[in-house]
């Protein structure tokens, strides 16, 4: 549905990351349970997976394009636990954030 696509695109803005799945529901203008059912039905992902994917795409861009400290990027993603950030990143990209940065932007040190 268009409303879900719109909410998903809006979720890519870092200011919504800290709100997590509640922010996705708010952006969609639907109840959290309705968003959850629609996300699984139409996208094959849970709201948590959608939020984390948006967070990781943002963090990958930041790592490749800036020299900002990894901890700052994690905080911008709404993740206060650096270990959790590293686990999500490694699951999504198969490497640590530092390794990703070195591979994507070799002149920037981790």
N, C-alpha and C positions, 0 to 999 in steps of 0.2 A: 504493500500500500504506500501511496505517496507520503502520507503523514509519517510513516516509519522511516522512509528514505530521507525526508527532510530533517527529522530528529537525529538520525545517524550522521548526516553531514554537519549539522550544527554542533554535535558532540565533539567534533574534531577540534573545536576551539578550546585551548587550554583552560580558560576560565570555568569550564564546565566539568573538568576532570575530578576535582575534589568532591563534587556532588555525587559521583558514582552513578549507580543505577537509578537513584531518585532523580537525578538531573536528566537522565534519558527520558524517564516518564514525564517529567515536567515539560521538556522540550517537545515531546510527542503530544502533549495535551490529553493524555490517557492515563488510566490507573496503572500502577506498577504491574499488577497481575495481567492486565490486558496487553501491555507492552511485552511482558514475558512470553505470553502465549503466541503473540504475533511474531516476535523475534525468532522463536524456535520454529514456528510454522513456515515463515517466509524466508528467513535467512539461515536457518539451521544453526543458530548460535543463541546462547542465553544472553540476557542483558549484561551480565558481568563480563562475558567474553567480548561483547561489543565494546564496552567501556575500556577494557584492558587492551584491546586491539588499537583503539584510538590513542590511548596513552603511549603504547609502544611505537606506533608510527610517528607520533610527535617526537618521542625521545630519540628515535633513529635519525630523524632529520636534524635535531639539535646536535647530536653526536657527530654527524657527518659535516655539518655546516658551521659549527661554532667550536670554540675552545672552552666553553663554560664547564665548570666542574660537574662531574657526574651526579654528585649529591644534590646540586641545585636543580638539575634536570629532573631527577626523581621527585623532588619536592614540587616542581611545577606540574608534574603528572598527578599530583594528589596522593603520592605515596610517601609516607613518612618513614617507612621501614625499608632501609636500603637493601637488606637481604631479600625482601619480597620483590623489590624492583629488579634486582639482579636475576632472580628466579623467573619472573615473568619475561624479562628480556631474553634470557637464554632459551626459554621455551619457544618464544616467537622466532628468534633469529639464529639459534644454534650456537651462538658465541656470547661471551660476556660483553657488556657495554664498552669496556675499554678496548677489547680486541676489535669490536665493530668499528670503533672510532679510528683505530690505527689502520685498519683495512680500508676504510672509506675515505680517510683524510690523513695520510701518512705524515704530513708536516705538523699535525697537532699531537701533542703528547697527552696520554690518558689522564 
